[in-house]
Amino acid sequence: MMAATSACKEGTKIAMDNGKYVRYTPEQVEALERLYHECPKPSSMRRQQLIRECPILSNIEPKQIKVWFQNRRCREKQRKEASRLQAVNRKLTAMNKLLMEENDRLQKQVSHLVYENSYFRQQTQNTTLATTDTSCDSAVTSGQHHLTPQHPPKDASPAGLLSIAEETLTEFLSKATGTAVEWVQMPGMKPGPDSIGIVAISHGCTGVAARACGLVGLDPTRVAEILKDRPSWYRDCRAVDVINMLSTANGGTIELLYMQLYAPTTLAPARDFWLLHYTSVMEDGSLVVCERSLNNTQNGPSMPPAVNFVRAELLPSGYLIRPCEGGGSIIHIVDHMDLEPWSVPEVLRPLYESSTLLAQKTTMAALRHLRQISQEISQPNVTGWGRRPAALRALSHKLSKGFNEAVNGFTDEGWSMLESDGIDDVTLLVNSSPGKMMDINFSYSNGFPSMGNAVLCAKASMLLQNVPPAILLRFLREHRSEWADSGIDAYSAAAVKAGPCSLPVPRGGSFGGQVILPLAHTIEHEEFMEVVKLENVGHYQDMIMPSDIFLLQLCTGVDENAVSTCAELIFAPIDGSFSEDAPIIPSGFRIIPLDSGMDASSPNRTLDLASTLEVGVAGNRATGDKSSRGSTKSVMTIAFQFVYEMQLQENVAIMARQYVRSIIASVQRVALALSPSFFGSHAGLGSPPGTHEAQTLARWICQSYRCYMGDELLKHEGSESILKVLWHHTDAVLCCSLKALPVFTFANQAGLDMLETTLVSLQDISLEKIFDENGRKTLFTEFPQVMQQGFMCLQGGICLSSMGRPVSYERAVAWKVVNDEENAHCICFTFINWSFV
């Protein structure tokens, strides 16, 4: 141990054995280093083999070689730790500099506000004195003071553009480092060595604005190059076209740009911008990229309004990039826009009036992208699929862009609308343009061609209430069978490939063969891409399919603890080659929250019934307001694309409409089941919706059992609620309605497990479906006595799960559940000691 510790200092030169030092020759060190790079921790046999293979090591004992490797690993660990600490120190130094600058700015802002407060106080006193003056001069002056000034058009000649550029630079810098905008720290953002940076949003200014300061491990020129390529990192950006470019005398560059942004939902039009973009280098070496809209100009180029777009305004914004001591850059980002919220329905206006939303979607997205690029450069690695992060990022971008194109359906991309069937809930678009089909008509290496010459898109939007987007999206992801049709999945897969998928999928998650590969991890944002394996899909009509189908799937916003702009589940069938240029025809869901307030329920809320209800109860105990029950509004956009042959358009259109409508119905059922008011609308209780109804139902079940059976159903001890004890009861407990054909309305966890179903599908299962023929005869013969005497006992037997699997049970008891007015409410069953046969 002494040798291992002391030799850490000069381990490549000496070793110690039994108190004697041995000096290694350069040739010996070279041989040992070569083996170390091959195997840092060789076994005893490998060390002995090394001595045999290298005669120059023959005079060294195996124990000395072991000590050398220990020392070498020790030094390697120390070097890595020293490098890490140096990086942290550089980052802390840069963050300290940023915080000092922010402190100076805040002090200036405080001084400015104190001055303004004094000025307005003096003006108020003067106004009070002036109200006693009724002279004509005073009246005329007062009238002129309230006239709105009219700004003349700006000169867009080369000299005029330079003047606009310099003015834009000055205004941008006053926002980035000055007090032109009143900035407040964005909620939930705390600066620190592991944070994305210092993020602030505007308070009380025109439009929406956000600002961020951060440190990235890239030089300023590289940072500017990445940020200028806006479509590569800003998912909402459709295109940026350079219309004109000119150089300035100070070495700067002025560009005239036309930019288009996708609409996030089918309920709003897309946005476009006509911009001046100015790049220059300041005297201190800082690089500045600033821009603004050119909406009111003359004597120069202009951009006429585009069909299907609303012209928005970009107020002076941009990037200030300064070189950082020790490498990297300190960057200040300002985004300031007026997105013309008047042009969208009132329910959607929060999306266009929120500075927080702008910060998350644009400002922070730029910082995240820069940090990810920096990390990939400093730590290059290959994923489990043999793909580098940049390649996977390109695939995720391809999925997102394809989904945005489907949601927007621009005519200049070849989309045209089909006639409605009289119900305008689902919109159908078709596209058979050569540009669209070029990517689809692709022959794969396995020899199977694509099976279509056109694409049909079925899309719709719907308003959701009282369901957090993250919870709903997580349910859709983990329970695909609740809403998807396996036949349609087979059709979609056959349209882009007719051969089996031979993708080497690594070991991963447990949701039906899904494998999750994280692409990015930040404090506020989580996105991951995964391969979803659909097993035993079978066939669709006459198309024979392989037993398994693979989907490439992109998930964002599934973490309900994070404040994300939206939750997305976008997927596309993939062919066996999984090549980067393979066609991707994405479909999926996008859920955008419309309320700024967050759900006040527990962050540990899960998808099972009891915990959903329990959280609500706890919330109602804490507060009686609406937010405690998770009251939220969000808009969901659904878009599904189908590749087809033109002669089959009518049939495919009918299928697509029916399929999307069935998905909408499934989503509505899921949303209702996941909302706190589930029992209020489904259990037939007359009291107000909320989790109180579930507690009441659990109490009625136990009271009725005690009344008719003379025994306790549950061993309820301690402070746990009756509902929680009932939910975790080992025997299956199920309630069914009092109808001619009884259907199940409630089940505890054991009941759901026995029926192999979920809460959403439970109400589709009728009582008679779970019994075989003999069981149904016994049930119908003895069922009337439940209503007469209040209960009945069934001997052990066999029932069936919803999947058709036989389930044995030792015995079963059925009893009538009565409410507080002693009226029959439902019938409850408990299956004791059940197990799958």
C-alpha positions in Angstrom: 0.0 0.0 0.0 3.0 2.3 0.7 4.3 1.6 -2.8 0.9 2.4 -4.4 0.6 5.7 -2.5 4.1 7.0 -2.7 4.8 6.0 -6.3 1.8 8.0 -7.6 4.2 10.9 -7.9 6.7 9.2 -10.3 5.1 5.9 -11.0 6.3 5.8 -14.6 9.9 5.7 -13.5 10.2 3.8 -10.3 8.5 1.0 -8.3 9.2 -0.4 -4.9 9.2 -4.0 -3.7 10.4 -5.0 -0.2 11.8 -1.6 0.4 13.9 -1.5 -2.8 13.3 0.9 -5.7 13.4 -0.3 -9.3 13.9 2.2 -12.1 12.0 1.4 -15.3 13.8 2.0 -18.6 12.0 4.0 -21.4 11.4 0.8 -23.3 9.8 -0.8 -20.3 7.6 2.2 -19.7 6.6 2.2 -23.4 5.6 -1.5 -23.2 3.6 -1.0 -20.0 1.9 2.1 -21.5 0.9 0.2 -24.6 -0.7 -2.5 -22.5 -2.4 0.1 -20.3 -4.2 1.7 -23.2 -5.3 -1.8 -24.3 -6.4 -2.9 -20.8 -6.1 -0.5 -17.9 -6.7 -3.3 -15.3 -5.1 -6.5 -16.5 -5.6 -9.7 -14.7 -2.8 -11.7 -13.0 -2.6 -14.1 -16.0 -2.5 -11.2 -18.4 0.4 -9.6 -16.5 2.4 -12.9 -16.5 1.7 -13.2 -20.2 3.1 -9.7 -20.7 6.3 -10.6 -19.0 6.6 -13.7 -21.2 5.9 -11.7 -24.4 8.2 -8.8 -23.5 11.7 -9.9 -22.7 12.6 -6.3 -21.5 10.2 -6.9 -18.6 11.7 -10.2 -17.5 13.6 -8.6 -14.7 10.5 -7.2 -13.1 8.3 -9.1 -10.6 4.6 -9.5 -11.4 3.9 -7.7 -8.1 5.9 -4.7 -9.2 3.9 -4.6 -12.5 0.7 -4.8 -10.5 1.8 -1.8 -8.5 2.8 0.1 -11.7 -0.8 -0.3 -13.0 -2.3 0.8 -9.7 -0.1 3.9 -9.8 -1.0 4.5 -13.5 -4.7 4.3 -12.8 -4.2 6.6 -9.8 -2.5 9.3 -11.9 -5.2 9.0 -14.6 -7.9 9.5 -12.0 -6.0 12.5 -10.6 -5.6 14.0 -14.1 -9.3 13.6 -14.8 -10.3 15.1 -11.5 -7.9 18.0 -12.0 -9.3 18.7 -15.4 -12.8 18.5 -14.1 -12.0 21.0 -11.3 -10.3 23.3 -13.7 -13.4 23.3 -16.0 -15.7 23.9 -13.0 -13.4 26.7 -11.8 -13.5 28.4 -15.3 -17.3 28.1 -15.3 -17.7 29.5 -11.9 -15.4 32.4 -12.8 -17.4 33.1 -15.9 -20.7 32.8 -13.9 -19.3 35.1 -11.3 -18.6 37.6 -14.0 -22.1 37.3 -15.4 -23.6 37.7 -11.9 -21.5 40.8 -11.2 -22.7 42.3 -14.5 -26.2 41.4 -13.7 -25.8 43.0 -10.3 -24.5 46.2 -11.9 -27.4 46.2 -14.3 -29.9 45.8 -11.5 -28.3 48.6 -9.6 -28.6 50.9 -12.6 -32.3 49.7 -13.0 -32.9 50.6 -9.3 -31.4 54.0 -9.8 -33.4 54.5 -12.9 -36.6 53.5 -11.2 -35.9 55.8 -8.2 -35.4 58.7 -10.7 -38.6 57.8 -12.5 -40.5 57.6 -9.3 -39.2 61.1 -8.3 -40.1 62.5 -11.8 -43.6 61.1 -11.8 -44.2 62.4 -8.3 -43.2 65.8 -9.5 -45.4 65.5 -12.6 -48.4 64.5 -10.4 -47.9 67.6 -8.3 -47.7 69.8 -11.5 -50.8 68.1 -12.9 -52.7 68.8 -9.7 -51.7 72.5 -10.0 -52.5 72.6 -13.7 -56.1 71.4 -13.2 -57.0 74.9 -11.8 -55.8 76.6 -15.0 -58.6 76.9 -17.5 -56.8 79.1 -20.1 -56.9 78.4 -23.8 -53.2 77.8 -23.9 -53.4 75.2 -21.2 -56.2 73.4 -23.0 -54.4 73.4 -26.3 -51.2 72.1 -24.7 -53.1 69.4 -23.0 -54.7 68.3 -26.2 -51.4 68.2 -28.1 -49.8 66.1 -25.3 -52.1 63.1 -26.0 -51.6 63.0 -29.8 -50.2 59.7 -30.9 -47.0 60.3 -33.0 -47.0 58.8 -36.5 -43.6 57.2 -37.5 -42.7 57.9 -41.1 -41.4 55.0 -43.2 -37.7 54.3 -42.8 -35.3 54.6 -45.7 -34.3 51.1 -46.9 -31.6 52.3 -49.3 -28.1 50.9 -48.5 -27.3 54.0 -46.5 -30.6 53.8 -44.7 -30.2 50.1 -44.0 -26.8 50.9 -42.3 -28.5 53.5 -40.2 -31.2 51.0 -39.2 -28.5 48.4 -38.4 -26.6 50.8 -36.1 -29.8 51.8 -34.4 -30.8 48.1 -34.0 -27.3 47.4 -32.5 -27.7 50.2 -29.9 -31.2 49.1 -28.9 -30.2 45.4 -28.7 -27.2 46.2 -26.4 -29.5 48.3 -24.2 -31.7 45.2 -23.7 -28.9 42.7 -23.4 -26.8 44.6 -20.8 -28.8 47.7 -20.0 -32.1 48.8 -18.6 -34.2 49.3 -21.8 -36.4 46.4 -20.7 -37.5 45.6 -17.1 -36.3 42.0 -16.7 -37.4 39.7 -13.9 -35.9 36.3 -13.2 -37.8 33.5 -14.9 -39.7 31.3 -12.3 -37.9 28.1 -11.4 -34.5 29.3 -12.9 -31.7 29.5 -10.4 -28.1 30.3 -11.6 -25.4 27.9 -10.7 -22.5 25.8 -12.2 -24.9 23.2 -13.5 -27.7 25.5 -14.6 -28.3 26.4 -18.2 -27.6 30.1 -17.4 -29.3 33.2 -16.1 -32.8 33.4 -17.7 -35.1 36.4 -17.4 -38.4 37.5 -18.9 -39.8 40.9 -19.6 -42.3 42.7 -17.4 -44.6 45.4 -18.9 -43.1 45.9 -22.3 -44.5 45.7 -25.8 -44.9 42.2 -27.0 -43.1 39.3 -25.4 -39.4 39.2 -24.5 -36.8 36.9 -22.9 -33.1 37.2 -22.2 -30.5 34.6 -21.2 -26.8 34.7 -20.3 -24.7 31.6 -20.3 -21.3 30.0 -20.8 -20.7 27.6 -23.7 -17.5 25.8 -24.5 -17.3 27.1 -28.1 -15.4 30.0 -29.6 -17.5 33.1 -30.6 -17.3 32.5 -34.3 -18.6 28.9 -34.0 -21.4 30.1 -31.7 -22.5 32.7 -34.3 -22.4 30.1 -37.1 -24.6 27.7 -35.1 -27.1 30.4 -34.0 -27.4 31.8 -37.5 -28.6 28.4 -38.8 -31.9 28.8 -37.0 -33.8 25.9 -38.5 -31.2 23.5 -37.1 -32.0 24.2 -33.5 -35.3 26.1 -33.5 -38.0 23.4 -34.1 -40.7 26.0 -34.9 -38.6 27.6 -37.7 -39.7 26.4 -41.1 -37.1 28.3 -43.3 -34.8 31.3 -43.4 -34.0 32.7 -46.8 -31.3 35.3 -47.4 -32.8 37.8 -49.9 -29.9 40.3 -50.0 -26.5 40.9 -48.5 -24.2 43.9 -48.3 -21.0 44.6 -46.4 -20.4 47.7 -44.2 -17.3 49.9 -44.0 -16.5 48.7 -40.4 -16.3 45.1 -41.6 -19.8 44.1 -40.6 -22.5 42.4 -42.7 -26.1 43.4 -43.3 -28.5 40.7 -44.5 -32.1 40.9 -45.5 -33.9 37.7 -44.4 -37.3 36.2 -44.8 -38.2 33.8 -42.0 -41.3 31.5 -41.6 -42.4 29.9 -38.3 -44.7 26.9 -38.1 -48.1 27.2 -36.3 -48.1 24.9 -33.3 -51.7 23.8 -33.8 -54.3 23.6 -36.6 -56.3 26.4 -34.9 -53.9 29.2 -35.7 -52.1 30.5 -38.8 -48.3 30.4 -39.2 -46.1 33.5 -38.7 -43.5 35.1 -41.0 -41.0 37.9 -40.6 -39.2 40.3 -42.9 -35.9 41.0 -41.1 -32.7 43.0 -41.2 -29.8 40.9 -39.8 -26.6 42.7 -38.7 -23.3 41.1 -37.8 -20.4 43.1 -36.5 -17.3 43.0 -34.2 -17.1 45.5 -31.3 -13.9 47.3 -30.2 -13.4 44.9 -27.3 -13.5 41.8 -29.6 -17.1 40.8 -28.9 -19.1 39.5 -31.7 -22.7 40.9 -32.1 -25.5 39.4 -34.2 -28.6 41.6 -34.0 -31.8 41.8 -36.0 -35.2 43.5 -36.3 -38.2 43.6 -38.5 -38.5 45.9 -41.6 -42.2 46.4 -41.6 -42.3 50.1 -42.4 -39.7 51.0 -45.0 -39.4 52.6 -48.4 -36.8 53.0 -51.2 -35.6 49.5 -50.9 -36.5 45.8 -51.0 -39.8 44.6 -49.5 -41.5 41.3 -48.8 -45.2 41.2 -49.7 -47.6 39.3 -47.4 -47.7 35.5 -47.9 -50.8 33.4 -48.1 -51.6 31.4 -44.9 -49.1 33.6 -42.9 -49.6 36.4 -40.4 -46.8 39.0 -40.6 -45.3 39.3 -37.0 -42.8 41.7 -35.8 -39.3 41.1 -34.3 -38.2 44.0 -32.2 -34.4 44.6 -31.7 -33.0 41.2 -30.7 -29.9 39.2 -31.1 -26.7 37.7 -29.6 -23.8 39.3 -27.8 -20.9 36.8 -27.9 -17.7 37.5 -25.9 -14.6 35.3 -25.7 -14.1 33.8 -22.2 -10.7 33.5 -20.5 -9.5 29.9 -20.7 -11.7 29.1 -23.7 -15.3 29.2 -24.6 -17.7 32.1 -24.9 -20.0 34.1 -22.7 -23.3 34.7 -24.6 -26.1 37.1 -24.0 -29.3 36.3 -25.9 -32.3 38.6 -26.3 -35.6 37.6 -28.1 -38.3 40.3 -28.4 -41.4 39.7 -30.5 -44.9 40.9 -31.2 -46.7 37.8 -32.4 -50.0 39.5 -33.3 -52.2 37.6 -30.8 -55.3 39.3 -32.2 -55.2 36.8 -35.2 -55.9 33.7 -33.1 -58.9 32.5 -31.2 -59.1 34.0 -27.7 -58.5 30.7 -26.0 -55.1 30.4 -27.8 -53.9 33.9 -27.1 -51.9 32.9 -24.0 -49.6 31.0 -26.4 -48.8 34.3 -28.1 -48.7 36.6 -25.1 -46.4 34.6 -22.8 -42.8 35.7 -22.4 -42.1 32.5 -20.4 -43.2 30.5 -23.5 -40.9 32.5 -25.7 -38.0 31.9 -23.3 -38.6 28.1 -23.2 -39.2 27.6 -27.0 -36.6 30.0 -28.4 -34.1 31.6 -25.9 -33.4 28.5 -23.8 -33.5 26.3 -26.8 -30.6 28.2 -28.3 -28.5 27.8 -25.1 -29.4 24.1 -24.8 -28.4 23.5 -28.4 -25.0 25.2 -28.0 -24.3 23.2 -24.8 -25.2 20.0 -26.5 -22.9 20.7 -29.4 -20.1 21.6 -27.0 -20.6 18.4 -25.1 -20.5 16.3 -28.2 -17.3 17.9 -29.3 -15.6 17.5 -25.9 -17.0 14.0 -25.2 -17.5 12.2 -28.5 -19.3 8.9 -28.0 -21.4 6.4 -29.9 -24.8 5.2 -28.7 -26.2 1.7 -28.4 -27.5 1.8 -32.0 -24.0 2.6 -33.4 -25.2 6.2 -34.1 -23.4 9.4 -33.0 -25.5 11.9 -31.1 -25.5 14.3 -34.1 -27.0 11.6 -36.3 -29.8 10.9 -33.7 -30.4 14.6 -33.3 -30.9 14.9 -37.1 -33.4 12.1 -36.9 -35.3 13.7 -34.1 -35.3 17.0 -36.1 -36.6 15.1 -39.1 -39.5 13.7 -37.0 -40.4 17.1 -35.6 -40.2 18.8 -39.0 -42.3 16.2 -40.7 -45.0 16.5 -38.0 -45.0 20.3 -38.2 -45.4 20.1 -42.0 -48.4 17.8 -41.5 -50.0 20.1 -38.9 -49.6 23.2 -41.2 -50.2 21.6 -44.6 -48.8 24.5 -46.7 -50.0 24.7 -50.3 -46.5 25.5 -51.6 -45.4 22.1 -50.4 -48.1 20.4 -52.5 -50.9 19.9 -49.9 -54.5 20.4 -50.9 -57.6 19.9 -48.9 -60.2 17.2 -49.5 -63.9 17.9 -49.3 -65.5 17.5 -45.9 -68.0 14.7 -45.2 -70.3 17.3 -43.5 -68.6 17.1 -40.1 -65.7 19.5 -39.8 -64.0 17.8 -36.8 -61.3 16.1 -38.9 -59.4 17.9 -41.8 -58.0 15.8 -44.6 -55.1 16.9 -46.8 -53.4 15.1 -49.7 -50.0 15.5 -51.3 -48.8 13.8 -54.4 -46.2 16.4 -55.4 -42.9 15.1 -56.8 -40.9 16.8 -54.0 -43.0 15.0 -51.3 -42.9 11.6 -53.0 -39.2 11.7 -53.9 -38.3 10.7 -50.3 -41.0 8.0 -50.2 -40.4 6.2 -53.5 -37.2 4.7 -52.2 -35.9 1.2 -52.8 -34.3 -0.2 -49.8 -31.2 -2.4 -49.6 -33.4 -5.4 -48.8 -35.1 -5.1 -52.2 -38.5 -4.1 -51.0 -39.9 -0.9 -52.6 -42.4 1.5 -51.0 -46.1 1.0 -51.7 -47.6 4.4 -52.4 -47.5 7.4 -54.6 -49.3 9.9 -52.4 -49.7 11.0 -48.8 -52.9 11.7 -46.9 -52.9 13.6 -43.7 -55.8 13.5 -41.2 -55.6 16.2 -38.5 -57.7 17.7 -35.8 -57.4 19.8 -32.6 -59.4 19.5 -29.4 -59.5 21.4 -26.1 -58.7 19.5 -22.9 -59.4 20.5 -19.3 -58.2 19.3 -15.9 -55.6 16.9 -17.4 -51.9 17.8 -17.1 -50.3 17.3 -20.5 -47.4 15.2 -19.2 -49.7 12.7 -17.5 -51.9 12.3 -20.6 -49.0 12.0 -22.9 -47.3 9.4 -20.7 -50.4 7.3 -20.7 -50.6 7.5 -24.5 -47.0 6.4 -24.8 -47.2 3.5 -22.3 -50.6 2.3 -23.2 -50.7 2.4 -27.0 -53.2 -0.4 -27.3 -55.8 1.8 -25.6 -56.0 4.1 -28.7 -54.1 2.6 -31.6 -55.4 0.0 -34.1 -52.8 -2.7 -34.8 -54.2 -3.1 -38.3 -53.6 0.6 -39.1 -50.1 0.2 -37.7 -49.6 -2.7 -40.1 -50.9 -0.6 -43.0 -48.6 2.3 -42.2 -45.6 0.0 -41.9 -46.4 -1.7 -45.2 -46.7 1.6 -47.0 -43.1 2.5 -46.3 -41.5 -1.0 -46.2 -42.6 -4.5 -47.1 -39.7 -6.3 -45.5 -39.0 -7.3 -41.9 -37.1 -5.0 -39.7 -33.6 -6.3 -38.7 -32.8 -3.4 -36.4 -30.4 -4.4 -33.7 -32.3 -3.1 -30.7 -30.4 -2.9 -27.4 -31.9 -3.9 -24.1 -34.2 -1.2 -22.7 -37.6 -0.4 -21.2 -40.5 -2.6 -20.3 -43.4 -1.0 -22.1 -44.0 -3.6 -24.8 -40.4 -3.8 -26.0 -39.8 0.0 -26.0 -36.2 1.1 -25.8 -35.4 4.6 -24.6 -32.3 6.5 -25.8 -31.9 9.9 -24.2 -30.8 12.7 -26.5 -30.6 15.6 -24.1 -30.8 16.1 -20.4 -31.2 19.6 -18.9 -32.8 21.0 -15.8 -35.9 22.3 -17.6 -36.2 20.1 -20.7 -36.3 16.4 -21.3 -36.4 14.8 -24.7 -35.7 11.3 -25.7 -36.0 9.1 -28.8 -36.8 5.5 -28.6 -37.6 2.4 -30.8 -41.1 1.0 -30.1 -41.5 -2.7 -30.9 -45.1 -3.6 -31.8 -45.3 -7.4 -31.3 -47.6 -9.8 -33.2 -49.2 -7.1 -35.4 -50.3 -9.7 -38.0 -51.8 -8.2 -41.2 -54.0 -5.5 -42.6 -56.5 -6.7 -45.2 -54.5 -8.6 -47.9 -51.0 -7.4 -46.8 -49.1 -10.0 -44.9 -46.9 -8.4 -42.3 -44.1 -9.7 -40.2 -45.0 -10.4 -36.6 -43.2 -7.4 -35.3 -43.1 -3.7 -36.4 -40.7 -1.0 -35.3 -41.5 2.6 -34.8 -39.0 5.4 -34.3 -40.6 7.6 -31.6 -39.8 11.1 -30.2 -41.1 12.1 -26.7 -40.9 15.5 -25.1 -42.5 17.0 -22.1 -43.3 13.7 -20.2 -41.8 15.0 -17.0 -44.6 16.7 -15.1 -42.1 18.3 -12.7 -40.5 20.3 -15.5 -42.2 23.5 -16.9 -42.2 22.6 -20.6 -43.9 24.4 -23.5 -45.6 21.3 -24.8 -45.8 17.5 -24.6 -45.2 15.7 -27.8 -45.4 12.0 -28.9 -44.3 11.8 -32.6 -43.6 8.5 -34.3 -43.0 6.9 -37.7 -42.5 3.4 -39.0 -38.9 2.6 -39.9 -37.5 0.1 -42.3 -34.9 -2.6 -41.7 -31.9 -0.5 -42.7 -32.6 2.4 -40.3 -30.5 4.5 -42.6 -30.3 8.3 -42.0 -31.7 9.0 -45.5 -34.7 6.6 -45.2 -38.1 8.1 -45.6 -39.9 9.2 -42.4 -43.6 9.8 -42.4 -44.4 10.9 -38.9 -47.7 11.0 -37.0 -48.5 11.8 -33.4 -49.8 14.1 -30.7 -48.9 17.6 -29.4 -50.4 18.9 -26.2 -49.9 22.6 -25.4 -50.9 24.0 -22.0 -52.9 27.2 -22.1 -52.8 28.1 -18.5 -49.7 29.7 -16.9 -50.5 28.2 -13.5 -49.1 24.8 -12.7 -51.0 21.8 -11.3 -50.8 21.9 -7.5 -51.0 18.2 -7.1 -48.1 16.0 -6.0 -45.3 15.5 -8.5 -45.4 11.8 -7.7 -48.9 11.4 -9.2 -49.2 8.2 -11.2 -51.6 6.7 -13.7 -53.3 4.3 -11.3 -56.7 5.2 -10.0 -56.1 5.3 -6.3 -53.1 7.6 -6.4 -54.8 9.9 -8.8 -57.7 10.1 -6.4 -55.6 10.3 -3.2 -53.6 13.2 -4.5 -56.7 15.1 -5.2 -58.0 14.4 -1.6 -54.8 15.6 -0.2 -55.0 18.7 -2.3 -58.5 19.4 -1.3 -57.5 19.1 2.3 -54.8 21.5 1.9 -56.8 24.1 -0.1 -60.2 24.3 -1.4 -59.4 26.2 -4.6 -59.7 25.1 -8.1 -56.0 24.6 -8.6 -55.9 21.9 -6.0 -57.9 19.6 -8.3 -55.5 20.1 -11.1 -57.6 22.6 -13.1 -55.7 23.2 -16.4 -56.5 23.9 -20.0 -54.6 22.6 -22.9 -55.1 22.1 -26.7 -54.2 18.8 -28.3 -53.3 18.6 -31.9 -53.5 15.2 -33.7 -52.0 14.5 -37.1 -51.7 11.1 -38.8 -50.2 10.5 -42.2 -50.8 7.6 -44.6 -49.0 6.7 -47.7 -51.4 5.2 -50.4 -52.0 4.6 -54.0 -53.9 7.3 -55.8 -56.7 5.0 -57.0 -57.4 4.1 -53.4 -57.8 7.7 -52.2 -61.5 7.5 -51.4 -61.2 4.3 -49.3 -58.1 5.6 -47.5 -59.9 8.9 -46.8 -62.8 7.1 -45.2 -60.5 4.9 -43.1 -58.4 7.9 -42.0 -61.4 9.9 -40.9 -62.8 7.0 -38.9 -59.5 6.2 -37.4 -58.7 9.8 -36.2 -62.3 10.1 -34.8 -61.8 6.9 -32.9 -58.5 8.2 -31.5 -60.2 11.5 -30.5 -62.9 9.4 -28.7 -60.2 7.3 -27.0 -58.2 10.4 -25.9 -61.4 12.0 -24.5 -62.1 8.8 -22.5 -58.5 8.7 -21.3 -58.5 12.4 -20.4 -61.7 11.9 -18.4 -60.4 8.9 -16.6 -57.2 10.7 -15.6 -58.9 13.9 -14.5 -59.9 14.3 -10.8 -63.6 14.4 -11.8 -63.6 10.8 -13.2 -65.9 9.4 -10.6 -68.2 12.3 -10.6 -69.1 11.6 -14.2 -68.9 7.9 -14.3 -70.0 6.5 -11.0 -73.4 8.1 -11.0 -72.8 10.1 -7.8 -74.9 13.2 -7.5 -72.4 15.2 -5.5 -70.0 17.6 -7.1 -67.1 16.1 -9.1 -63.8 15.5 -7.4 -62.0 12.8 -5.4 -64.6 13.0 -2.5 -66.9 10.7 -4.6 -64.3 8.0 -4.8 -63.9 8.1 -1.0 -67.6 7.9 -0.7 -67.9 4.9 -3.0 -65.2 3.1 -1.0 -67.1 3.8 2.3 -70.4 2.5 0.8 -68.7 -0.7 -0.4 -67.3 -1.4 3.1 -70.5 -0.4 5.0 -72.7 -2.6 2.7 -70.4 -5.6 3.1 -70.5 -5.2 6.9 -74.3 -4.9 6.8 -75.0 -8.0 4.7 -72.1 -10.3 5.6 -71.6 -9.3 9.3 -67.9 -9.0 8.8 -65.3 -6.5 7.8 -64.1 -6.4 4.2 -60.9 -4.6 5.0 -58.6 -4.6 8.0 -58.4 -0.8 8.2 -55.9 0.4 10.8 -53.9 3.6 11.2 -54.4 6.8 9.3 -54.6 5.4 5.8 -57.8 6.3 3.9 -60.4 3.6 3.2 -59.9 4.1 -0.6 -56.1 3.5 -0.3 -56.6 0.3 1.7 -59.3 -0.9 -0.7 -57.1 -0.1 -3.7 -54.2 -2.2 -2.3 -56.5 -5.1 -1.1 -55.1 -8.4 -2.2 -58.4 -9.8 -3.4 -60.0 -8.5 -6.6 -62.8 -6.0 -5.9 -65.0 -5.0 -8.8 -68.2 -2.9 -9.0 -70.8 -3.2 -11.9 -73.7 -1.1 -12.8 -77.4 -1.9 -12.1 -78.4 -2.3 -15.8 -79.9 -5.0 -17.9 -76.4 -5.7 -19.1 -74.2 -4.8 -16.2 -70.8 -3.3 -17.0 -67.9 -2.7 -14.6 -67.5 0.8 -13.2 -64.8 0.4 -10.6 -62.0 -2.0 -9.8 -59.1 -2.0 -7.4 -55.5 -2.8 -8.5 -56.0 -6.5 -8.0 -59.2 -6.4 -10.0 -57.5 -4.6 -12.9 -54.7 -7.2 -12.8 -57.2 -10.1 -12.8 -59.1 -8.7 -15.8 -55.8 -7.6 -17.5 -57.2 -4.2 -18.3 -56.9 -0.5 -17.4 -59.2 2.0 -15.9 -60.1 3.4 -19.3 -61.1 0.1 -20.8 -62.8 -1.2 -17.7 -66.1 0.3 -18.5 -66.1 -1.6 -21.9 -66.2 -5.0 -20.1 -69.6 -6.4 -19.2 -70.1 -8.7 -16.3 -71.1 -11.7 -18.5 -67.9 -11.5 -20.5 -65.7 -12.6 -17.7 -67.6 -15.9 -17.1 -67.6 -19.1 -19.2 -70.9 -20.7 -20.1 -71.3 -22.6 -16.8 -70.4 -19.5 -14.9 -73.0 -17.4 -16.8 -75.7 -20.0 -16.0 -74.9 -19.9 -12.3 -74.7 -16.1 -12.3 -78.0 -15.5 -14.0 -79.7 -18.2 -11.8 -78.5 -16.8 -8.5 -78.1 -13.1 -9.4 -81.7 -12.1 -8.4 -81.0 -13.1 -4.8 -78.5 -10.3 -4.6 -81.2 -7.8 -5.0 -83.6 -9.7 -2.7 -81.4 -10.7 0.3 -78.5 -8.3 -0.5 -75.7 -10.8 -1.2 -74.8 -14.2 -2.6 -71.8 -16.5 -2.4 -70.3 -18.4 -5.4 -68.2 -21.5 -5.2 -64.7 -21.6 -6.6 -64.5 -21.7 -10.4 -63.0 -20.2 -13.5 -63.5 -16.8 -15.0 -61.8 -15.1 -18.0 -59.7 -11.9 -18.2 -60.3 -9.4 -21.0 -57.5 -11.1 -22.9 -59.2 -14.4 -22.7 -56.9 -16.0 -20.1 -58.5 -18.3 -17.6 -58.4 -17.2 -14.0 -59.2 -19.5 -11.1 -60.6 -18.3 -7.8 -61.3 -20.1 -4.5 -64.7 -18.4 -4.0 -66.5 -15.2 -4.8 -68.9 -13.0 -3.0 -71.4 -10.5 -4.5 -73.3 -7.9 -2.5 -75.5 -4.9 -3.1 -73.9 -1.5 -2.4 -76.4 1.0 -1.0 -75.9 4.7 -0.6 -76.6 6.9 2.4 -80.3 7.0 1.5 -80.3 3.2 1.4 -80.9 3.1 -2.3 -79.2 0.5 -4.4 -76.2 2.1 -6.1 -74.3 -0.9 -7.7 -73.3 -4.5 -7.2 -69.8 -5.3 -5.9 -67.9 -8.6 -6.3 -64.8 -9.8 -4.6 -62.8 -12.8 -6.0 -60.8 -14.4 -3.2 -57.4 -16.1 -3.8 -57.5 -15.8 -7.6 -54.6 -16.7 -9.9 -54.0 -17.3 -13.6 -54.3 -20.9 -14.7 
